[in-house]
Amino acid sequence: MKRRCGWIPAAIETPSHVVWARGPVATDVCPKSMITAESIGWIEEYLIWKRLGLTLNLETNVRQVEAFLILEEQVLSERQRATE
C-alpha cells in the first residue's frame, strides 16, 4: 500500500464508513462512546416521566427539558416510521 508520509499509519488513510444507522441518521463513530452517565439518567427519567404521565414544571433543568424534547421527538419519529 502506498503511503503519503512514512509516519502515517494506513488506518488513517482508510476512508471512514458508516458504523451505525437508523432511519435518516448515520454515524461513522461508535455511538456507544458518546453515551454518558448523565444521558443514561435522562433516558431513565424520561421513561418514568412518560409512564407516570407527569408534567414538566418551571423548576425543571433546561438541559433535562431539552433531553426530554429530543427523546419525545425520536419516539414520535419511530412510531411514524413503524406505521409507514
Backbone bond lengths (Angstrom), bond angles and torsions (degrees), N, CA, C in turn:
res aa  C-N    CA-C-N  psi(-1)  N-CA   C-N-CA  omega(-1)  CA-C   N-CA-C  phi
1 M - - - 1.451 - - 1.526 109.57 -
2 K 1.284 116.47 133.82 1.456 122.18 -179.49 1.524 110.03 -80.90
3 R 1.331 116.50 132.28 1.460 121.78 178.28 1.521 109.66 -113.60
4 R 1.313 114.98 145.72 1.467 119.49 179.42 1.530 111.22 -76.15
5 C 1.316 115.57 -40.14 1.460 120.89 178.10 1.524 107.30 -128.37
6 G 1.301 116.64 147.46 1.454 120.37 -177.93 1.512 114.07 -64.98
7 W 1.332 118.86 -25.64 1.463 120.89 -174.99 1.530 113.60 -95.57
8 I 1.324 120.28 -7.15 1.465 122.56 -177.98 1.533 109.30 -85.08
9 P 1.341 116.92 119.87 1.462 118.86 177.56 1.527 111.26 -64.85
10 A 1.313 116.16 152.23 1.468 121.10 -178.85 1.525 111.80 -60.49
11 A 1.330 118.42 -30.65 1.469 121.36 -178.66 1.528 111.51 -62.43
12 I 1.307 117.42 -33.15 1.462 120.17 179.42 1.525 110.15 -69.22
13 E 1.319 116.80 -32.65 1.454 120.78 -179.34 1.531 112.49 -79.48
14 T 1.334 117.38 -14.35 1.459 121.54 -179.61 1.523 109.40 -72.05
15 P 1.326 118.94 130.44 1.469 120.08 178.97 1.527 110.79 -64.17
16 S 1.321 115.92 146.97 1.461 120.24 178.95 1.526 109.78 -71.37
17 H 1.322 115.56 159.10 1.460 121.22 178.33 1.524 109.00 -141.95
18 V 1.296 117.08 160.33 1.463 122.49 -178.05 1.524 109.17 -68.52
19 V 1.348 115.71 128.15 1.460 120.46 177.65 1.535 111.56 -108.59
20 W 1.330 117.07 -14.39 1.461 121.24 177.95 1.516 108.11 -154.34
21 A 1.329 116.43 138.14 1.466 121.24 176.94 1.513 109.47 -149.72
22 R 1.306 115.32 145.68 1.465 122.20 175.55 1.514 106.93 -153.95
23 G 1.332 116.39 118.90 1.460 120.22 -177.91 1.518 109.84 57.97
24 P 1.340 117.41 -130.65 1.466 119.76 -177.35 1.535 113.60 -85.66
25 V 1.340 117.62 3.06 1.461 121.53 -175.50 1.527 110.11 -104.91
26 A 1.333 116.40 134.45 1.462 121.65 177.57 1.522 108.93 -146.37
27 T 1.332 116.16 154.32 1.458 120.94 177.69 1.520 110.23 -144.64
28 D 1.322 114.78 152.86 1.462 119.78 176.02 1.530 110.58 -104.87
29 V 1.341 116.60 11.07 1.456 123.36 177.32 1.525 107.63 -121.27
30 C 1.315 117.30 139.31 1.463 120.64 179.84 1.527 109.75 -58.76
31 P 1.344 118.25 118.35 1.470 119.67 -177.48 1.528 112.56 -68.71
32 K 1.322 117.96 -22.80 1.461 120.20 -178.77 1.522 111.36 -60.94
33 S 1.320 117.34 -34.13 1.464 120.27 179.62 1.524 112.04 -71.01
34 M 1.331 118.19 -13.01 1.463 122.45 179.75 1.530 111.70 -89.85
35 I 1.318 117.89 -12.53 1.454 121.76 -176.63 1.528 109.44 -80.03
36 T 1.330 115.54 128.13 1.460 120.86 179.22 1.526 109.53 -111.62
37 A 1.308 116.35 166.75 1.466 120.58 176.26 1.530 109.99 -60.05
38 E 1.336 116.59 -35.90 1.463 120.80 179.21 1.526 110.95 -64.99
39 S 1.346 117.28 -42.84 1.463 119.20 -178.97 1.529 111.31 -68.64
40 I 1.321 118.14 -34.92 1.467 120.72 175.32 1.523 109.51 -64.45
41 G 1.326 116.44 -39.85 1.468 120.83 176.92 1.517 111.73 -60.84
42 W 1.341 116.89 -41.59 1.471 120.27 178.63 1.530 111.02 -64.05
43 I 1.313 117.04 -40.07 1.469 119.99 178.94 1.523 109.77 -63.48
44 E 1.332 117.05 -44.05 1.469 120.37 178.79 1.525 110.98 -63.68
45 E 1.329 117.62 -43.92 1.469 121.11 178.48 1.530 110.81 -64.29
46 Y 1.328 116.32 -38.81 1.469 120.52 178.30 1.523 110.31 -61.15
47 L 1.323 117.42 -45.39 1.465 120.59 -179.77 1.525 111.35 -62.24
48 I 1.322 116.69 -40.96 1.477 120.30 177.09 1.521 109.72 -65.06
49 W 1.328 116.36 -44.44 1.468 122.11 179.78 1.524 110.26 -57.46
50 K 1.344 117.29 -45.69 1.460 121.28 -179.93 1.521 112.13 -67.66
51 R 1.312 117.41 -45.86 1.478 120.58 -176.46 1.518 112.26 -65.31
52 L 1.321 116.96 -36.22 1.463 119.92 -178.75 1.530 112.02 -89.31
53 G 1.324 117.99 -6.27 1.460 121.25 179.25 1.519 113.30 66.21
54 L 1.320 116.52 34.54 1.460 120.91 -177.93 1.521 111.02 -75.49
55 T 1.310 116.50 161.64 1.463 121.79 175.11 1.520 108.47 -112.36
56 L 1.311 116.04 153.88 1.463 120.32 176.61 1.520 108.10 -82.00
57 N 1.325 116.12 144.30 1.462 119.05 178.10 1.525 110.16 -117.00
58 L 1.315 117.17 177.53 1.465 121.39 -176.14 1.525 113.02 -67.85
59 E 1.331 117.71 -16.79 1.458 120.74 -179.69 1.529 112.29 -87.68
60 T 1.327 117.80 -3.92 1.460 121.54 -179.17 1.527 109.76 -69.19
61 N 1.318 116.11 134.62 1.460 123.34 179.23 1.524 109.43 -59.50
62 V 1.331 116.90 136.55 1.469 122.37 -177.43 1.527 110.79 -61.17
63 R 1.312 118.38 -39.93 1.469 121.05 179.04 1.525 110.62 -64.82
64 Q 1.321 116.61 -36.18 1.464 120.54 177.96 1.527 109.81 -68.15
65 V 1.307 117.60 -42.14 1.461 121.08 177.31 1.528 109.93 -60.26
66 E 1.328 116.52 -45.07 1.460 120.17 178.68 1.531 110.89 -60.92
67 A 1.332 117.01 -42.86 1.464 120.58 178.57 1.526 110.56 -61.99
68 F 1.333 117.36 -43.07 1.463 120.89 179.21 1.526 111.13 -63.40
69 L 1.327 116.89 -41.23 1.464 120.06 179.18 1.526 111.58 -64.03
70 I 1.319 116.65 -41.53 1.469 120.41 177.60 1.526 110.04 -63.57
71 L 1.329 117.05 -45.79 1.464 120.34 179.45 1.524 111.13 -63.12
72 E 1.313 117.66 -41.83 1.463 121.31 178.97 1.528 110.67 -62.43
73 E 1.325 116.68 -42.54 1.460 121.01 178.68 1.532 110.47 -61.85
74 Q 1.321 116.94 -41.23 1.461 120.63 -180.00 1.530 111.72 -67.79
75 V 1.317 117.26 -39.23 1.472 120.84 177.71 1.527 109.86 -62.46
76 L 1.332 116.72 -45.97 1.465 120.37 178.84 1.524 111.38 -62.51
77 S 1.326 116.17 -39.77 1.460 121.25 178.94 1.527 110.82 -63.86
78 E 1.329 117.07 -42.42 1.468 121.54 178.52 1.534 110.48 -63.77
79 R 1.313 116.82 -42.07 1.472 120.33 179.30 1.517 110.93 -64.10
80 Q 1.321 116.88 -41.00 1.464 121.13 179.70 1.521 109.80 -65.16
81 R 1.324 117.89 -43.28 1.469 121.48 178.52 1.526 111.06 -62.85
82 A 1.323 117.14 -35.40 1.461 121.30 -178.28 1.525 111.11 -69.04
83 T 1.336 117.75 -29.00 1.465 120.36 -178.88 1.526 112.75 -87.51
84 E 1.325 117.31 -10.88 1.466 120.23 -178.59 1.514 111.84 -81.71
